[in-house]
């Protein structure tokens, strides 16, 4: 999704690939995104036809790679500790 948005924004044939006319919500939905990524290219755009799926707890999803999963848990613990302070 991020690559597609950046390609639309930076393409030389911007009269063909118009990011303003692209349904970003439709693309995100078609790609099966649970939430939109934080990216500067989306600032200033109103994304329609997309709503984040609140029935899925994203924080409960685990990385297949054990090292990345451990780093995620450590990062979440640090964020939780910082929120308590």
C-alpha positions in Angstrom: 0.0 0.0 0.0 2.8 2.4 1.0 4.7 1.6 -2.2 1.6 2.1 -4.4 0.8 5.5 -2.8 4.4 6.7 -3.2 4.5 5.5 -6.8 1.4 7.4 -7.6 2.7 10.5 -5.9 6.2 10.4 -7.5 5.3 9.1 -11.0 6.3 11.4 -13.9 3.1 10.9 -15.7 1.0 12.5 -13.1 -1.8 13.3 -15.6 -2.4 9.6 -15.8 -1.6 8.5 -12.2 -3.5 11.1 -10.2 -3.3 10.4 -6.5 -6.2 12.8 -5.8 -8.5 10.7 -7.9 -7.4 7.3 -6.5 -9.8 5.8 -3.9 -7.2 5.2 -1.2 -9.8 3.6 1.1 -10.8 1.2 -1.7 -7.2 0.3 -2.3 -6.6 -0.3 1.4 -9.8 -2.4 1.7 -8.8 -4.4 -1.4 -5.4 -5.1 0.1 -7.0 -6.3 3.3 -5.5 -3.6 5.6 -6.7 -3.6 9.2 -5.7 0.0 9.6 -4.1 2.7 7.5 -0.3 3.1 7.9 1.0 6.4 9.3 2.7 8.0 6.3 3.2 11.7 5.3 1.7 11.0 1.8 -1.7 10.5 3.4 -1.7 13.9 5.2 -4.2 16.2 3.6 -6.2 13.4 2.0 -9.7 12.4 3.1 -9.8 8.6 2.9 -13.3 7.3 2.2 -14.6 3.8 1.7 -12.4 2.4 4.5 -13.0 1.8 8.2 -10.6 0.2 10.5 -11.8 -3.2 11.7 -12.2 -2.8 15.4 -13.1 -6.5 15.9 -9.4 -7.5 15.4 -7.0 -6.8 18.3 -3.9 -5.8 16.4 -1.7 -5.9 19.5 -2.6 -9.6 19.9 -1.1 -10.5 16.5 2.3 -12.0 16.8 5.4 -11.9 14.5 6.4 -15.2 13.1 10.1 -14.2 13.7 10.8 -14.8 17.4 13.3 -12.0 17.6 10.9 -9.4 16.1 8.2 -10.6 18.5 10.4 -10.2 21.5 11.4 -6.7 20.4 7.7 -5.8 19.9 6.9 -7.1 23.4 9.8 -5.0 24.9 8.6 -1.9 23.0 5.1 -2.4 24.2 6.2 -2.8 27.8 8.3 0.4 27.6 5.3 2.3 26.1 3.1 1.0 28.9 5.6 2.0 31.6 6.0 5.5 30.0 2.2 5.9 30.0 2.0 5.1 33.7 4.6 7.7 34.6 
